Amino acid sequence: MSKRENKAMLQLENVNKYFFRHTQDEQWAVRNLDLKILEGQFVTVVGSNGAGKTTLLNLISGNYLPDSGKIRINGEEVTHLPAYRRAPYIGRVFQNTFQGTASSLTIEENLSLAYLKGKPKGLRPAINEETREFFREKLADLGLGLEKRLRERVGLLSGGQRQALALVMATFGHPRILLLDEHTANLDPKTGEKIMELTTRLIEENNLTALMVTHNLQDALSFGDRTLMMDEGEVVLDLAGEERKKMTIEELLERFSELRHKKFAEDRALLSS
């Protein structure tokens, strides 16, 4: 089944999330959010700092529970399920290149942890020749030579190598949804391009539904097939189809200013290409 059959992989219904609830510092992080993402869609999410982008990902993953509303993944309500109960559904790659991997463990140990996620625990060895060969095949596809370094510690890898490894790990177990939280933000432009090429390929090969938060407006319009623009916890623009294909960065910023009666952001990184 594909997105063409209009099957909803992710639904948020009137979701609200507050920080510092019932205090003088109360903040409305996500407000009255209704969102439907079809199976197989690759959605990019943009917004200035504090717009609610990462909060949205945390609500989907279960790291935050909503104060009200409902969340469904593949038709199953997961609103009150904690992150570990949602883990089989979700793969995630973070901005911090160390966050998605364990630096003190070897490459094959990291891969093994991801490979066994959600599988029944038993007395079998975590790593054997069969799994090791599987890991080599997956890493060889990256073209980074990591398949020859299985027993090296992840802490010795470059930022781009760690993110490539984190992407492969996130797709193990056939998750329903891949969450990408500014996963190229700490990489140099050339490495970032390679990671985005890998990201697109893995999403297509694994038929994943993906949400990618990014500060790069050009990436937001160039990758995937739908773009959400958030502000103050709300989705203020939802672009897809021909409208999105024709949209320029300048037009996107103009639309935002017209809707919100303010400038989008002063951060030049948002305009990088």
HELIX and SHEET records of a PDB file:
HELIX    1   1 LYS A    3  GLU A    5  5                                   3    
HELIX    2   2 LYS A   53  SER A   61  1                                   9    
HELIX    3   3 ALA A   83  ARG A   86  1                                   4    
HELIX    4   4 ALA A   87  TYR A   89  5                                   3    
HELIX    5   5 ILE A  107  LEU A  116  1                                  10    
HELIX    6   6 GLU A  129  ALA A  140  1                                  12    
HELIX    7   7 LEU A  146  LYS A  148  5                                   3    
HELIX    8   8 VAL A  154  LEU A  156  5                                   3    
HELIX    9   9 GLY A  159  THR A  171  1                                  13    
HELIX   10  10 PRO A  189  GLU A  205  1                                  17    
HELIX   11  11 LEU A  217  SER A  222  1                                   6    
HELIX   12  12 GLY A  241  LYS A  246  1                                   6    
HELIX   13  13 ILE A  249  ARG A  260  1                                  12    
HELIX   14  14 ARG A  268  LEU A  271  5                                   4    
SHEET    1   A 4 GLN A  27  LEU A  38  0                                        
SHEET    2   A 4 ALA A   8  PHE A  19 -1                                        
SHEET    3   A 4 SER A  68  ILE A  73 -1                                        
SHEET    4   A 4 GLU A  76  GLU A  77 -1                                        
SHEET    1   B 6 ILE A  90  VAL A  93  0                                        
SHEET    2   B 6 ILE A 177  ASP A 181  1                                        
SHEET    3   B 6 THR A 209  VAL A 213  1                                        
SHEET    4   B 6 PHE A  42  VAL A  46  1                                        
SHEET    5   B 6 ARG A 226  ASP A 231  1                                        
SHEET    6   B 6 GLU A 234  ALA A 240 -1                                        
END                                                                             
